Amino acid sequence: MILTVTLNTALDLTYRVRSLRPHASHRVSEVVERPGGKGVNVARVLAALGHEVTVTGFAGGATGQVLRERLAGTSGPVDALVPVAGATRRTIAVVDGRSGDTTQLNEPGPQIAPAEWGTFLDRYEELLAGASAVALCGSLPPGVPVGAYATLVRTARALGVPALLDTSGEPLRRGVAARPDVIKPNADELAELTGSHEPSRATQDARRRGARAVVASLGADGLLAVTPEGRWRAAPPSRVHGNPTGAGDAAVAGLLSGLVENLDWPARLTRAVALATATVHAPTAGDVGRTAYDELLARVLVTAA
Amino acid sequence: MILTVTLNTALDLTYRVRSLRPHASHRVSEVVERPGGKGVNVARVLAALGHEVTVTGFAGGATGQVLRERLAGTSGPVDALVPVAGATRRTIAVVDGRSGDTTQLNEPGPQIAPAEWGTFLDRYEELLAGASAVALCGSLPPGVPVGAYATLVRTARALGVPALLDTSGEPLRRGVAARPDVIKPNADELAELTGSHEPSRATQDARRRGARAVVASLGADGLLAVTPEGRWRAAPPSRVHGNPTGAGDAAVAGLLSGLVENLDWPARLTRAVALATATVHAPTAGDVGRTAYDELLARVLVTAA
């Protein structure tokens, strides 16, 4: 089983409007509601690839209830979320029908009490006992200590479970110091972590800070991986147009899936880029187009960097 | 008891962001969640004025559950909402922290089945038996016939209950033809109904279409009332700055409150303008500042028009 952790789960709403104009009133023509938060998205892709996957983190309130009902309604991830008193946040993606561009509004998330964090830590350790790998994903809700990911990485290492960390800011900085197996920052997150806007230099610097492997996502340019086994660039076969929502999460699923199947790095990166690219092409934000994925697998370019 | 009808109730969310920029990602710093829909807002103001008030309309899904829990948690309106299978819509008001301006996103509302509409009609007739007046407010959710308000106005007239209609577009056009006691269009709604952008002419035309009295809300200029008893303008004492959300609903509450207390038209209009103005001044969208209201009551200017 692969475990994904989403401390700040979300009920993701996608609103379609004709054209978003600040300070105007808009009729939303279409509402799509689904379970979200990075780790939940990663789990959905892993399940679609045929992996057994369990999601944990926090869920609470009416929004948390809807999230759990929707998770239960799929043949996908197993729900091991920890109930909390506060309400799971909503995120709203407002899609402009004219340009296709998306405006994102993210609620901060519920206040997590110290006892709830303690309950989670116990549950996490139990779940790790049956896990072949763990993904630690996304922002921290209020009340969770800023060093949370460092704690979770250390626990995974102590139990011999490979950990992939995908977060940003101070939680990333502290988490990296705890020596995760893989981090997957985007260009902005990497620059914030290292102070360098030059991906090659920044990626090496991130390894020096403690990450065993760094896979930097460079948007439409694909991935740059710096690992103990070598350095590679992996790029989609052609320029990608579409909605990048969820592409990073799909890439994380590809990396984890390849890790638990003991694929070599070039094969893992191929899978990650093919999944991310298929997600960008998909008509619904965050979905993976299976046919597009299969077709892309043969066409991703991996080169030594 | 005063009855308010909100066929398209809403869970109203107010999001505060630093500055809304299309196609960017925003952290929401503050989330306020409360029961909404025009008739629910009217009921809240009526309850604050000390009236017994009952709300009906539809509520369903997780959002409807939250709405009903919140209603029950106040010492305000009595909940006589009819349960439906679909989920109550959300509306989102995004308040720009820099300019204070609001961008509004309104979901369309749940699909109402014919049987649910039938159940509502029965409930409505029962409730009217104990009502001294009824307010029919807001948009229609999908599935409700476009002539819904005409039906509801006729039922109220048959039972001798004065009806105030506050809606727009085709539902307003049809509702007016059923001869409601009062309509309260804003300038845009009035122009859409009559084809005239000149308030005095448009107001008279709206009366000819069937409304016994027309109270047009002209934004910061206050109200223009054309009634069988005379014509008046009612204006706030000075130019109003603030958030106009809920001002129209507060004005409806003022008109209805004055109607059931048998106040004359100048007194009803004074109350409506004072409540609307106090709402615009209030720090929270849609709230009425009680002190501001009491102070404004003495200063609203009503003149024959």
Interface residues (C-beta under 8 A of the other chain):
Chain A: L13 Y15 V17 L20 R21 P22 H23 A24 S25 H26 R27 V28 S29 V31 A62 T63 Q65 V66 R90 I92 V94 D96 S99 D101 T102 T103 Q104 L105 N106 E107 P108
Chain B: L13 Y15 V17 L20 R21 P22 H23 A24 S25 H26 R27 V28 S29 V31 A62 T63 Q65 V66 R90 I92 V94 D96 S99 D101 T102 T103 Q104 L105 N106 E107 P108
